[in-house]
Amino acid sequence: MKKLKFEDDVVCPSCKGSGLYQGMAERKGCAVVCYQCDGTGKKHVIHEYEKFEKQKIINNVARVFKTAGGYGITAEDVTTKEGVTIHFSQAGATYKDWLAGKE
């Protein structure tokens, strides 16, 4: 796996390159020296990452869903304490089908 690296000076995201920060506390025309860039307006970033070659396989996934919608989900059917069965095994797609392009 090939590692790539980006390194450069970029516009400071906190002060947007001005070197001065104005937030909630700085009112009526005042500012403070930006603590992210020490007033320079720039931030030195180094980002190392792995070059994408192919999609990686996860061995412990059986089913894939578009979203959990904020709820707990599982690959297996669940029966609630009220006796209602939620058929998770029939929703979404199998991992194999999802890898083949099925939604």
Buried (B, 14 or more C-beta within 10 A) or exposed (E): EEEEEEEEEEEBEBBEBBBBBBEEEEEEEEEEEBEBBEBBBBBEEEEEEEEEEEEEEEEEEEBBBEEEEEEEBEBEEEEEEEEEEBEBBEEBBBBEEBEEEEE
